[in-house]
Amino acid sequence: MRRRPKRGKTVLLCPKCGSVRVSLIAGSILGQVYHCQKCDYQGSLVFETDVADDGTPISQG
């Protein structure tokens, strides 16, 4: 049995403005819909990234 690497804390990012103020507004068997409280984006596409100990998102590029 292969073990998964231990994951740290992650955060969701808005694809439009990059804000971390993203919340799930609907979810079902068909998928999820997220809402950004900063730019009012609504959609199913969001980015997930790791978070540093101080709570800031870690850039992976």
GROMACS elastic network, one bead per residue, 0.5 to 0.9 nm:
[ bonds ]
;  ai    aj funct       b0    kb
    3     6     6  0.87741   500
    4     7     6  0.84490   500
    7    10     6  0.82468   500
    7    50     6  0.84629   500
    8    50     6  0.66510   500
    8    51     6  0.73778   500
    8    52     6  0.87039   500
    9    49     6  0.86281   500
    9    50     6  0.59645   500
    9    51     6  0.56704   500
    9    52     6  0.79699   500
    9    53     6  0.86669   500
    9    55     6  0.89454   500
   10    48     6  0.65020   500
   10    49     6  0.54335   500
   10    51     6  0.53564   500
   10    52     6  0.89191   500
   10    57     6  0.81007   500
   11    20     6  0.68576   500
   11    22     6  0.89227   500
   11    47     6  0.82547   500
   11    48     6  0.56222   500
   11    49     6  0.56100   500
   11    50     6  0.63758   500
   11    51     6  0.65292   500
   11    57     6  0.72267   500
   12    19     6  0.83912   500
   12    20     6  0.59150   500
   12    21     6  0.80158   500
   12    22     6  0.63766   500
   12    23     6  0.83539   500
   12    46     6  0.63707   500
   12    47     6  0.55317   500
   12    49     6  0.65660   500
   13    16     6  0.88157   500
   13    17     6  0.83030   500
   13    18     6  0.53787   500
   13    19     6  0.55128   500
   13    21     6  0.74668   500
   13    22     6  0.65656   500
   13    36     6  0.86253   500
   13    46     6  0.58380   500
   13    48     6  0.61015   500
   13    49     6  0.74500   500
   13    57     6  0.88043   500
   14    17     6  0.57716   500
   14    19     6  0.52828   500
   14    20     6  0.65337   500
   14    21     6  0.76687   500
   14    22     6  0.63860   500
   14    34     6  0.88083   500
   14    35     6  0.83551   500
   14    36     6  0.62774   500
   14    39     6  0.86924   500
   14    41     6  0.75933   500
   14    45     6  0.81120   500
   14    46     6  0.54995   500
   14    47     6  0.65535   500
   15    18     6  0.57155   500
   15    19     6  0.81911   500
   15    41     6  0.85243   500
   15    45     6  0.70967   500
   15    46     6  0.57008   500
   15    47     6  0.64764   500
   16    19     6  0.82531   500
   16    36     6  0.88730   500
   16    39     6  0.76611   500
   16    41     6  0.70292   500
   17    36     6  0.86930   500
   17    38     6  0.79056   500
   17    39     6  0.67004   500
   17    41     6  0.86415   500
   18    21     6  0.89320   500
   18    47     6  0.87271   500
   19    22     6  0.71355   500
   19    36     6  0.73797   500
   19    37     6  0.84445   500
   19    38     6  0.68384   500
   19    39     6  0.83453   500
   20    23     6  0.88963   500
   20    36     6  0.80154   500
   20    37     6  0.89754   500
   20    38     6  0.88199   500
   20    57     6  0.84826   500
   21    35     6  0.83792   500
   21    36     6  0.57612   500
   21    37     6  0.56400   500
   21    38     6  0.66026   500
   22    34     6  0.65416   500
   22    35     6  0.55840   500
   22    37     6  0.63275   500
   22    38     6  0.83235   500
   22    41     6  0.89839   500
   22    46     6  0.83996   500
   23    33     6  0.87113   500
   23    34     6  0.55529   500
   23    35     6  0.54376   500
   23    36     6  0.65905   500
   23    37     6  0.78247   500
   24    27     6  0.73724   500
   24    32     6  0.70706   500
   24    33     6  0.60833   500
   24    35     6  0.63767   500
   25    32     6  0.77177   500
   25    33     6  0.57878   500
   25    34     6  0.55011   500
   25    35     6  0.63980   500
   25    42     6  0.88685   500
   26    31     6  0.82629   500
   26    32     6  0.56281   500
   26    33     6  0.51131   500
   26    34     6  0.71106   500
   27    30     6  0.74814   500
   27    31     6  0.56391   500
   27    33     6  0.62557   500
   27    34     6  0.87994   500
   28    31     6  0.54585   500
   28    32     6  0.64548   500
   29    32     6  0.83734   500
   31    44     6  0.73994   500
   32    43     6  0.81152   500
   32    44     6  0.56999   500
   32    45     6  0.87917   500
   33    42     6  0.67324   500
   33    43     6  0.51762   500
   33    45     6  0.79982   500
   34    41     6  0.79185   500
   34    42     6  0.55523   500
   34    43     6  0.54375   500
   34    44     6  0.58617   500
   34    45     6  0.76773   500
   34    46     6  0.74970   500
   35    38     6  0.89955   500
   35    39     6  0.88667   500
   35    40     6  0.64296   500
   35    41     6  0.56164   500
   35    43     6  0.68298   500
   35    44     6  0.88373   500
   36    39     6  0.59038   500
   36    40     6  0.50649   500
   36    41     6  0.50783   500
   36    42     6  0.65853   500
   37    40     6  0.54583   500
   37    41     6  0.76675   500
   38    41     6  0.80671   500
   42    45     6  0.86690   500
   43    46     6  0.78366   500
   49    57     6  0.64965   500
   49    58     6  0.66860   500
   49    59     6  0.76948   500
   49    60     6  0.79941   500
   50    56     6  0.87170   500
   50    57     6  0.60294   500
   50    58     6  0.56292   500
   50    59     6  0.81885   500
   50    60     6  0.87276   500
   51    54     6  0.78568   500
   51    55     6  0.56436   500
   51    56     6  0.55836   500
   51    58     6  0.54808   500
   52    55     6  0.53395   500
   52    56     6  0.54687   500
   52    57     6  0.62122   500
   52    58     6  0.61431   500
   53    56     6  0.75361   500
